[in-house]
Amino acid sequence: MAKYQQLTDEIQQQIEAGIWPPGTKLPSLRQQVAQHGLSLMTVMHAYEVLESQGWIVSRPQSGYYVAPRALQTAQAQVALSEQVDINDFVFDVLQAIRDPAIVPFGSAFPDPELFPQRQLMRSLTNVSHQLTPLDALNNLPPGNAALRQMLAQRYARQGITLSPDEIVITNGALEALNLSLQALTEPGDYVVIEQPTFYGALQAIERLKLKALAVPSDAQHGIDMQQLEETLQRWPVKACWLMTTLQNPLGVTLSPARKAQLVALLARYQVPLIEDDVYAELWTGAEAPHPAKYWDRGGDVLHCGSFSKCLVAGFRVGWVAAGQHAQRIQRLQLMSTLSTSAPMQLALADFLATRRYDTH
């Protein structure tokens, strides 16, 4: 067991035993360093894990305190929200971060200077010279055929076999996620999300008038599988919206075994999974982690991806590998945004065809 995990478990047991009651100030980072002979980074990591799990809270210029009982209980149990109300708050936050004096810590984008802007503009210029009136029709849902073919080939290289016809090109991943949720639910239905979760999931649930079931997730293991199964037994869940790789905001990636367990569990209860995988290309290590879609055998994992976080934010091109739900999603897209920008689809297809994407 890692040293930070040993300290995490020790402090958690002390809190449960009542040694540190709610509201009590914990020993400082430096005191823990001196007491346990650990590095400052190790102690800090342990405190961050405890904070993410709701055991402790930090107070600026003061230190770390044991969280109130209410917070600990909320983190340990599934939270049901009959009515989600977050859009006004999100709107205010997004308006505020337009101020150049504000540092947007909640903006999960790489530095735009890391994107290959010059090469992308070259691809956009190439296709602009060849655009015809028919291109608008040829790129209607499910989207550009060449781009969908290349995406299917990228899935194949990960060991995932699916037809280009199962892929729908969307206006960014958020449209892919929203359309997937809309395709699977009706107003008043129950949807499982993680706690904490990406605010976009809450916005979609509010817009579609759904009920949210928030299952606890932590920064070490991800979603609590036992509580997820109890939730599926207790409520008529129609869909799950989860991030299995580099979860926002915790950053946790489920292990292959837990991803396989998740897909098998949802298949047993016949609940589709909307897999938000927008950070898939930002992995580190020798090999890219497989998405949960890799273990899908029934076509009920709707895998949503995007080029916005890894290649170019402004193009707003994403996709969903929707399996048996692809036709339904196409119809919904035609009734809402009609289609994704034809020039942007063509430019990305041109860029991917050169293999510059993998080099980038």
C-alpha positions as CSV (number, residue, x, y, z in Angstrom):
1,M,0.0,0.0,0.0
2,A,1.3,3.5,-0.9
3,K,2.4,5.7,2.0
4,Y,-0.2,8.4,1.3
5,Q,-2.9,5.7,1.3
6,Q,-1.7,4.4,4.7
7,L,-2.0,7.9,6.1
8,T,-5.4,8.4,4.5
9,D,-6.7,5.2,6.0
10,E,-5.3,6.1,9.4
11,I,-6.9,9.5,9.6
12,Q,-10.2,8.2,8.3
13,Q,-10.2,5.6,11.0
14,Q,-9.4,8.2,13.6
15,I,-12.3,10.4,12.4
16,E,-14.7,7.4,12.5
17,A,-13.5,6.5,16.0
18,G,-14.3,10.1,17.2
19,I,-10.7,11.0,17.9
20,W,-11.2,14.0,15.6
21,P,-14.8,15.2,16.0
22,P,-16.6,17.3,13.2
23,G,-15.2,20.8,13.1
24,T,-11.9,19.8,14.8
25,K,-8.7,21.2,13.3
26,L,-6.4,18.4,12.1
27,P,-2.6,18.4,12.6
28,S,-0.9,20.6,10.1
29,L,0.9,19.2,7.1
30,R,4.3,19.9,8.7
31,Q,3.2,18.3,11.9
32,Q,2.2,15.1,10.0
33,V,5.5,15.2,8.2
34,A,7.4,15.3,11.5
35,Q,5.2,12.7,13.2
36,H,5.2,10.1,10.4
37,G,8.5,10.8,8.7
38,L,6.8,11.3,5.3
39,S,7.5,13.9,2.6
40,L,5.4,17.0,2.4
41,M,4.0,15.9,-0.9
42,T,2.9,12.6,0.5
43,V,1.0,14.2,3.4
44,M,-0.5,16.8,1.0
45,H,-1.7,14.0,-1.3
46,A,-3.3,12.2,1.6
47,Y,-5.2,15.3,2.7
48,E,-6.3,16.0,-0.8
49,V,-7.8,12.4,-1.1
50,L,-9.6,12.9,2.3
51,E,-11.0,16.2,1.1
52,S,-12.2,14.7,-2.2
53,Q,-14.0,12.0,-0.3
54,G,-15.7,14.5,2.0
55,W,-13.9,13.6,5.2
56,I,-12.1,16.9,5.7
57,V,-12.4,20.5,4.4
58,S,-9.7,23.1,3.9
59,R,-9.9,26.7,5.1
60,P,-7.6,29.3,3.5
61,Q,-4.9,30.6,5.8
62,S,-6.2,28.3,8.6
63,G,-5.6,24.6,7.7
64,Y,-7.7,21.4,7.4
65,Y,-10.7,20.6,9.5
66,V,-12.9,17.5,10.0
67,A,-16.0,18.0,7.8
68,P,-19.5,18.3,9.3
69,R,-21.4,15.0,9.7
70,A,-23.9,16.2,7.0
71,L,-21.1,16.3,4.4
72,Q,-19.7,12.9,5.4
73,T,-23.2,11.4,5.1
74,A,-23.8,13.0,1.7
75,Q,-20.5,11.6,0.4
76,A,-21.3,8.1,1.6
77,Q,-24.8,7.8,0.3
78,V,-26.6,8.0,-3.0
79,A,-28.2,11.5,-3.4
80,L,-31.6,11.8,-5.2
81,S,-32.4,15.1,-6.7
82,E,-36.0,15.3,-8.0
83,Q,-35.3,18.7,-9.7
84,V,-31.9,19.9,-10.8
85,D,-31.4,23.7,-10.9
86,I,-28.0,24.7,-11.9
87,N,-28.1,26.5,-15.3
88,D,-28.3,30.0,-13.9
89,F,-25.3,29.4,-11.7
90,V,-23.3,27.9,-14.6
91,F,-24.3,30.9,-16.8
92,D,-23.0,33.4,-14.2
93,V,-19.7,31.5,-13.8
94,L,-19.1,31.3,-17.6
95,Q,-19.9,34.9,-18.0
96,A,-17.4,35.8,-15.2
97,I,-14.5,33.9,-16.7
98,R,-14.6,36.1,-19.8
99,D,-12.9,38.7,-17.6
100,P,-9.2,38.5,-18.5
101,A,-8.4,39.3,-14.9
102,I,-10.0,36.0,-13.7
103,V,-8.0,32.7,-13.9
104,P,-10.5,30.1,-15.0
105,F,-9.5,27.1,-12.9
106,G,-12.7,25.3,-13.9
107,S,-11.8,25.4,-17.6
108,A,-10.6,22.0,-18.5
109,F,-8.8,22.9,-21.8
110,P,-5.1,22.6,-22.6
111,D,-3.2,25.7,-23.5
112,P,-4.4,26.6,-27.1
113,E,-0.7,27.2,-28.1
114,L,-0.3,23.4,-27.9
115,F,-2.7,22.9,-30.8
116,P,-1.3,22.6,-34.3
117,Q,-3.2,25.7,-35.5
118,R,-1.1,26.3,-38.6
119,Q,-1.6,22.7,-40.0
120,L,-5.3,22.8,-39.2
121,M,-5.7,26.1,-41.0
122,R,-3.9,24.6,-44.0
123,S,-6.4,21.7,-44.0
124,L,-9.3,24.2,-43.7
125,T,-7.9,26.2,-46.6
126,N,-7.5,23.1,-48.7
127,V,-11.2,22.0,-48.3
128,S,-12.5,25.6,-48.6
129,H,-11.2,25.8,-52.2
130,Q,-13.0,22.6,-53.1
131,L,-16.4,23.2,-51.4
132,T,-19.5,22.7,-53.4
133,P,-23.2,23.3,-52.6
134,L,-23.6,19.5,-52.3
135,D,-21.2,19.3,-49.4
136,A,-23.8,20.8,-47.1
137,L,-26.1,17.8,-48.0
138,N,-23.3,15.2,-47.9
139,N,-22.4,16.2,-44.4
140,L,-25.8,16.0,-42.8
141,P,-26.3,13.4,-40.0
142,P,-24.7,11.0,-39.5
143,G,-21.9,13.2,-40.7
144,N,-19.0,13.2,-43.1
145,A,-18.4,9.6,-44.4
146,A,-14.6,9.9,-44.6
147,L,-14.4,11.3,-41.1
148,R,-16.6,8.5,-39.7
149,Q,-14.5,5.9,-41.5
150,M,-11.3,7.2,-39.9
151,L,-12.9,7.2,-36.5
152,A,-14.0,3.6,-37.0
153,Q,-10.5,2.7,-38.0
154,R,-9.2,4.4,-34.8
155,Y,-11.6,2.3,-32.8
156,A,-10.4,-0.8,-34.6
157,R,-6.9,-0.1,-33.6
158,Q,-8.1,-0.3,-30.0
159,G,-9.7,-3.6,-30.5
160,I,-13.3,-2.2,-30.9
161,T,-15.2,-3.3,-34.0
162,L,-18.0,-1.0,-35.0
163,S,-19.4,0.2,-38.3
164,P,-19.0,3.8,-39.5
165,D,-22.8,3.8,-39.6
166,E,-22.9,3.6,-35.8
167,I,-21.0,6.9,-35.5
168,V,-22.8,10.3,-35.5
169,I,-20.7,13.5,-35.9
170,T,-21.9,16.2,-33.6
171,N,-21.3,19.8,-32.6
172,G,-18.7,18.9,-29.9
173,A,-19.0,16.2,-27.3
174,L,-21.6,18.1,-25.3
175,E,-24.1,17.7,-28.1
176,A,-23.2,14.1,-28.4
177,L,-23.8,13.6,-24.7
178,N,-27.1,15.7,-24.7
179,L,-28.5,13.9,-27.7
180,S,-27.6,10.5,-26.2
181,L,-29.4,11.4,-23.0
182,Q,-32.4,12.7,-24.9
183,A,-32.5,9.5,-27.0
184,L,-32.7,7.3,-23.9
185,T,-35.1,9.1,-21.6
186,E,-38.4,10.9,-21.2
187,P,-39.2,13.7,-18.7
188,G,-39.3,12.4,-15.1
189,D,-37.0,9.5,-15.7
190,Y,-34.1,8.6,-13.4
191,V,-30.5,9.0,-14.5
192,V,-27.4,8.0,-12.6
193,I,-24.5,10.4,-12.5
194,E,-21.3,10.5,-10.4
195,Q,-20.9,12.6,-7.2
196,P,-19.0,14.9,-7.9
197,T,-19.8,15.2,-11.6
198,F,-19.2,17.4,-14.6
199,Y,-21.6,20.4,-14.5
200,G,-22.7,19.7,-18.1
201,A,-24.4,16.5,-17.0
202,L,-26.5,18.5,-14.5
203,Q,-27.4,21.1,-17.1
204,A,-28.6,18.3,-19.5
205,I,-30.7,16.7,-16.7
206,E,-32.3,20.1,-15.8
207,R,-33.1,20.9,-19.5
208,L,-34.7,17.5,-20.1
209,K,-36.6,17.6,-16.7
210,L,-35.0,14.3,-15.4
211,K,-34.3,13.1,-11.9
212,A,-30.6,12.7,-10.9
213,L,-29.3,9.9,-8.8
214,A,-25.7,10.8,-7.7
215,V,-23.6,7.8,-6.8
216,P,-20.5,8.6,-4.7
217,S,-17.1,8.5,-6.6
218,D,-13.6,9.0,-5.2
219,A,-10.3,10.0,-6.6
220,Q,-8.7,6.5,-6.1
221,H,-11.3,4.0,-7.3
222,G,-13.9,6.0,-9.1
223,I,-17.6,5.2,-8.8
224,D,-18.8,3.0,-5.9
225,M,-19.9,-0.2,-7.6
226,Q,-21.8,-1.5,-4.6
227,Q,-23.9,1.6,-4.3
228,L,-24.4,1.7,-8.0
229,E,-25.9,-1.8,-8.0
230,E,-28.1,-0.9,-5.0
231,T,-29.3,2.2,-6.9
232,L,-30.1,0.0,-10.0
233,Q,-32.1,-2.3,-7.8
234,R,-34.0,0.4,-6.0
235,W,-34.9,2.8,-8.9
236,P,-36.0,2.3,-12.5
237,V,-32.9,3.9,-13.9
238,K,-33.1,4.7,-17.7
239,A,-29.4,5.7,-18.3
240,C,-26.0,6.3,-16.7
241,W,-23.8,9.3,-17.6
242,L,-20.3,8.5,-16.4
243,M,-16.7,9.3,-17.2
244,T,-14.5,6.2,-16.9
245,T,-11.2,7.9,-18.0
246,L,-9.8,11.1,-16.5
247,Q,-13.0,11.9,-14.8
248,N,-13.9,15.6,-14.4
249,P,-13.4,16.9,-11.7
250,L,-11.6,14.0,-9.8
251,G,-9.2,12.9,-12.5
252,V,-9.7,9.3,-11.7
253,T,-9.4,6.5,-14.4
254,L,-11.2,3.3,-13.7
255,S,-9.0,0.2,-14.0
256,P,-9.7,-2.2,-16.8
257,A,-11.2,-4.7,-14.4
258,R,-13.6,-2.0,-13.0
259,K,-14.6,-0.9,-16.5
260,A,-15.4,-4.5,-17.4
261,Q,-17.3,-4.8,-14.1
262,L,-19.3,-1.6,-14.8
263,V,-20.3,-2.7,-18.3
264,A,-21.4,-6.1,-17.1
265,L,-23.3,-4.6,-14.2
266,L,-25.3,-2.2,-16.4
267,A,-25.9,-5.0,-19.0
268,R,-27.4,-7.2,-16.3
269,Y,-29.9,-4.4,-15.4
270,Q,-30.4,-3.4,-19.0
271,V,-29.3,0.2,-18.4
272,P,-27.4,2.0,-21.2
273,L,-24.2,3.8,-20.4
274,I,-23.4,7.2,-21.8
275,E,-19.6,7.3,-21.7
276,D,-18.2,10.8,-21.6
277,D,-14.7,10.2,-22.9
278,V,-13.6,13.7,-24.0
279,Y,-10.2,13.5,-22.3
280,A,-9.3,10.1,-23.8
281,E,-6.3,11.4,-25.8
282,L,-4.7,13.1,-22.9
283,W,-3.5,9.9,-21.2
284,T,0.0,9.3,-20.1
285,G,2.0,6.1,-20.0
286,A,2.9,3.4,-22.5
287,E,-0.6,2.6,-23.8
288,A,-3.9,4.4,-24.1
289,P,-6.5,3.1,-21.6
290,H,-9.5,1.3,-23.3
291,P,-12.8,3.0,-22.9
292,A,-15.7,1.0,-21.3
293,K,-17.0,0.6,-24.9
294,Y,-14.2,-2.0,-25.3
295,W,-16.2,-4.4,-23.1
296,D,-19.6,-3.6,-24.7
297,R,-21.2,-6.6,-26.4
298,G,-24.8,-5.5,-26.6
299,G,-24.4,-2.1,-28.2
300,D,-25.7,-0.2,-25.1
301,V,-22.5,1.8,-24.4
302,L,-22.8,5.2,-26.2
303,H,-19.2,6.4,-26.4
304,C,-18.9,10.1,-26.8
305,G,-15.6,11.8,-27.9
306,S,-14.3,15.1,-29.1
307,F,-11.4,16.8,-30.8
308,S,-11.9,19.9,-28.7
309,K,-9.6,18.9,-25.8
310,C,-6.8,17.4,-27.8
311,L,-6.7,19.0,-31.2
312,V,-8.7,22.2,-31.6
313,A,-11.3,23.8,-29.4
314,G,-12.9,26.2,-31.9
315,F,-14.0,23.7,-34.5
316,R,-16.6,22.2,-32.2
317,V,-16.5,18.7,-33.7
318,G,-17.3,15.6,-31.6
319,W,-19.0,12.3,-32.1
320,V,-20.9,9.5,-30.5
321,A,-20.5,5.8,-31.3
322,A,-24.1,5.0,-30.5
323,G,-24.6,1.4,-31.7
324,Q,-28.3,0.6,-32.0
325,H,-29.2,4.1,-30.9
326,A,-27.5,5.9,-33.8
327,Q,-30.7,6.3,-35.9
328,R,-32.6,7.9,-33.0
329,I,-29.8,10.3,-32.4
330,Q,-29.6,11.3,-36.0
331,R,-33.3,12.2,-36.0
332,L,-32.9,14.2,-32.8
333,Q,-29.9,16.1,-34.3
334,L,-31.9,16.9,-37.5
335,M,-34.6,18.4,-35.3
336,S,-32.3,20.5,-33.2
337,T,-29.0,21.8,-34.7
338,L,-29.6,20.1,-38.2
339,S,-25.9,19.2,-38.6
340,T,-22.3,19.8,-37.7
341,S,-20.4,22.4,-39.8
342,A,-19.5,20.9,-43.2
343,P,-16.2,22.8,-43.6
344,M,-15.0,21.8,-40.1
345,Q,-15.8,18.1,-40.7
346,L,-14.0,18.2,-44.1
347,A,-11.0,20.0,-42.6
348,L,-10.7,17.4,-39.8
349,A,-11.0,14.6,-42.3
350,D,-8.3,16.2,-44.4
351,F,-6.0,16.6,-41.3
352,L,-6.5,13.0,-40.1
353,A,-5.8,11.6,-43.5
354,T,-2.3,13.0,-43.4
355,R,-1.5,11.2,-40.1
356,R,-0.3,14.4,-38.6
357,Y,-2.8,13.9,-35.8
358,D,-0.9,11.0,-34.3
359,T,2.3,12.9,-34.5
360,H,0.6,15.8,-32.7
